[in-house]
Amino acid sequence: DRRRDIRKYRTIVYGTPELMEDIYDGHNVIGTVYCQCKCWGRADGPVEMRPVGEVEVIQGVAAVCESGLYGPPLRQASRACLGIVGEVDLRHANVAQVVEAMCQSRNFRGVRAYGPYDDDFKRGLRELEARGLSVDVWNLPSPGYVPGELPKLSALASEFPKVTFVL
């Protein structure tokens, strides 16, 4: 199970050619899922809308891969970026507009978000539920896992049974 990020980090670049090399290097890759990594966001505009740019860029990567530019057309084999998980602040007042903008990308499947799991967060979850999207609950590296969070997430999952939670 090799995790790959399509991004530029300082001088290390792992992009579409490297992804395709990994896919066609003897592995039986059926498809890949891209999870946000705070790259490729929009440079300007409302702060809450900037992550939409990352989803748009990765949808472009998927389209380029499907075209056959980097090897056999992926419609016939594996698919790069078959799923895209973006980042949304589920507590933001404009969460519906951000999610709707991300839904314009055909491979968009859900969001990565983090607590606190208050009423505003639940309002954002209702937006995901209405669109059949998942939520990837992100534990920030600092302070790391906070004891007592799993029971809160379990209660949320019970309250929103139509939303797929990824931990």
C-alpha positions in Angstrom: 0.0 0.0 0.0 1.9 3.0 -1.2 0.7 6.5 -0.5 1.4 9.1 -3.1 0.8 12.8 -3.1 0.4 14.8 -6.3 2.1 17.9 -5.2 5.2 20.1 -5.1 6.9 20.3 -1.8 10.0 22.4 -1.8 12.2 20.7 -4.3 10.5 17.3 -4.2 7.9 16.9 -7.0 5.5 14.0 -7.3 3.2 14.8 -10.2 1.3 13.1 -12.9 4.2 11.4 -14.7 5.4 9.9 -11.4 1.8 8.8 -10.6 1.4 7.1 -13.9 4.8 5.4 -13.6 3.7 3.9 -10.3 0.4 2.9 -11.7 1.9 1.1 -14.7 4.9 -0.3 -12.9 3.5 -3.8 -12.5 1.0 -2.9 -9.8 -2.7 -3.9 -10.1 -4.0 -0.4 -9.5 -7.7 -0.1 -10.3 -8.0 3.5 -9.3 -6.6 6.1 -6.9 -8.1 8.5 -4.5 -6.7 12.0 -4.0 -7.0 13.4 -0.5 -6.4 17.1 0.0 -2.9 18.1 1.1 -3.2 22.0 1.0 -1.6 22.3 -2.4 -3.0 24.0 -5.5 -5.5 26.2 -3.7 -6.7 29.4 -5.3 -4.4 32.3 -4.7 -7.2 34.8 -4.1 -10.8 35.2 -3.4 -12.7 34.3 -0.3 -10.6 32.2 2.1 -13.2 29.5 2.4 -13.3 29.0 -1.4 -9.6 28.7 -1.9 -9.5 24.9 -1.4 -11.9 24.6 -4.4 -8.9 25.3 -6.6 -7.2 22.1 -5.3 -10.2 20.0 -6.3 -10.3 21.7 -9.8 -6.6 21.0 -10.4 -6.9 17.4 -9.4 -10.0 16.9 -11.7 -7.7 18.2 -14.4 -5.1 15.6 -13.6 -7.8 12.9 -13.8 -8.9 14.2 -17.2 -5.3 14.3 -18.5 -4.7 10.8 -17.4 -8.0 9.6 -19.0 -6.8 11.2 -22.3 -3.9 8.8 -22.7 -1.3 11.5 -22.7 0.7 9.7 -20.0 0.1 6.1 -21.2 -2.9 4.0 -22.2 -6.2 5.8 -21.7 -7.1 5.0 -18.2 -10.7 4.2 -19.2 -9.3 0.9 -20.3 -7.2 0.2 -17.2 -6.8 1.9 -13.8 -8.0 5.4 -13.2 -6.0 8.2 -11.5 -7.9 10.4 -9.1 -11.1 8.4 -9.4 -12.1 9.9 -6.2 -11.2 13.4 -4.9 -11.5 14.4 -1.2 -11.3 18.2 -0.7 -11.0 20.3 2.4 -13.9 22.3 3.8 -14.4 24.0 7.1 -17.8 22.5 7.9 -18.4 25.2 10.5 -18.1 28.1 8.0 -21.2 30.1 7.2 -20.7 29.5 3.4 -20.2 25.7 3.6 -23.0 25.1 1.2 -21.4 27.3 -1.5 -18.0 25.7 -1.0 -19.4 22.2 -1.2 -21.5 23.0 -4.3 -18.4 24.5 -6.0 -16.5 21.3 -5.3 -19.4 19.2 -6.6 -18.8 20.7 -10.0 -15.8 18.4 -10.3 -17.2 15.0 -11.4 -14.7 12.9 -9.3 -15.4 14.8 -6.0 -16.5 12.4 -3.4 -16.2 14.0 0.0 -14.3 16.4 2.3 -11.6 16.3 5.0 -12.6 18.2 8.1 -11.9 18.5 11.7 -13.8 19.6 14.9 -14.9 20.8 17.2 -18.0 18.8 16.5 -20.5 21.5 17.5 -23.9 22.6 15.9 -22.1 24.5 13.2 -20.2 21.3 12.3 -23.5 19.4 12.2 -24.9 22.0 9.8 -22.0 21.3 7.5 -22.6 17.5 7.8 -26.1 18.1 6.7 -24.8 19.6 3.5 -22.7 16.5 2.9 -25.6 14.2 3.7 -27.8 16.0 1.2 -25.3 15.3 -1.5 -24.2 11.8 -0.6 -20.7 12.8 0.3 -18.2 11.4 2.8 -16.3 13.1 5.6 -12.7 12.2 6.4 -12.2 13.3 10.0 -8.7 14.6 10.3 -6.8 14.6 13.6 -4.4 17.4 13.4 -0.8 16.4 14.2 -0.7 18.8 17.0 -1.9 18.1 19.7 -2.6 14.7 18.1 -5.5 12.5 19.2 -7.4 14.1 22.0 -8.9 11.5 24.4 -12.6 11.4 24.2 -12.9 12.3 20.5 -13.9 8.8 19.3 -17.1 8.7 21.4 -18.0 12.1 20.0 -17.4 10.8 16.4 -19.4 7.7 17.2 -22.3 9.9 18.3 -22.1 12.0 15.2 -22.0 8.9 13.0 -25.2 7.7 14.7 -26.8 11.1 14.2 -25.8 11.1 10.5 -26.2 7.5 9.4 -26.2 8.4 5.7 -22.8 10.0 5.8 -19.7 7.8 5.5 -17.1 8.7 8.1 -13.5 8.0 7.3 -11.1 8.0 10.3 
